[in-house]
Amino acid sequence: MSAAEFARGIRERRTAIGYWVVMDAPVATERLGHLGYDYVALDAQHGLLGYSGILNGLMAVDAGGTSVGMVRVEANDPTAIGRALDAGAGGVIVPMVDSAQDAAAAVSACRYPPRGQRSYGPMRAMLRVGPRPAESDASTLVIAMIETSRGLDSVEEICATPGLDGVYVGPSDLSLAIGGAYPGDPDVAETFDAALSRISRAAAASGIAAGIHTPNGEVAARRLGEGYTFATVASDVVHLEQAARHHLAVARGEGDQ
């Protein structure tokens, strides 16, 4: 799938399923990019990747041949956003967006003048979407994370931001923001579900995509059935640990054969 096709699908609120990468392991990322996920997102905020890891990871996703590489940048910062896009990301997921002003700043960082303030120097990106600014703008997604109390309070205004392509729920931070003692705290489950519904409704009302991070395919399917239009599954390091633990237990005779 090309970046342009993927961007068009997200903007049309078509269903998409992605995978999350936190490890700087290009060979593993290439294998993930071969499985058929619509996108593979590299985590530059909490992941174990520096700039070279992001660059190599995006090349690995492309080598896989079936997915579009996305980057969750480390901050809502024009330099961080520009470097991820210049490296060939099909779009960015921008963390800690608290207001419509924050969302507008993220949009501006992703678009070339006169629509925004992105500095021209596409480097590897020109191989993915072409060197012309208009082509790049059309093929590049900007997604704002909703994960703070202020972001939730302002979600309708954020979703209405001109040029924003979608919002993305960070469930761990959102759970803490609404009063949970830890991510996934069952004591705030009802409030959390209400927040998720509010976010998906706000996105639908503004005609933009609504995405969410999930721990597994079962939860991803449930969220998609609840009105979210794209969902990301777990992460490479989580699945590596889960698989290794399972096989160790089986080898010791402690688990299902």
Sequence and secondary structure as in RCSB ss.txt:
>XXXX:A:sequence
MSAAEFARGIRERRTAIGYWVVMDAPVATERLGHLGYDYVALDAQHGLLGYSGILNGLMAVDAGGTSVGMVRVEA
NDPTAIGRALDAGAGGVIVPMVDSAQDAAAAVSACRYPPRGQRSYGPMRAMLRVGPRPAESDASTLVIAMIETSR
GLDSVEEICATPGLDGVYVGPSDLSLAIGGAYPGDPDVAETFDAALSRISRAAAASGIAAGIHTPNGEVAARRLG
EGYTFATVASDVVHLEQAARHHLAVARGEGDQ
>XXXX:A:secstr
  HHHHHHHHHTT  EEEEEE S  HHHHHHHTTTT SEEEEESSSSS  HHHHHHHHHHHHHHSS EEEEE SS
S HHHHHHHHHTT SEEEE    SHHHHHHHHHHHS TTT    S  TTHHHHH S HHHHHHH EEEEEE SHH
HHHTHHHHHT TT  EEEE HHHHHHHTT SSTT GGGHHHHHHHHHHHHHHHHHHT EEEEEESSHHHHHHHHH
TT SEEEE  HHHHHHHHHHHHHHHHTT S  
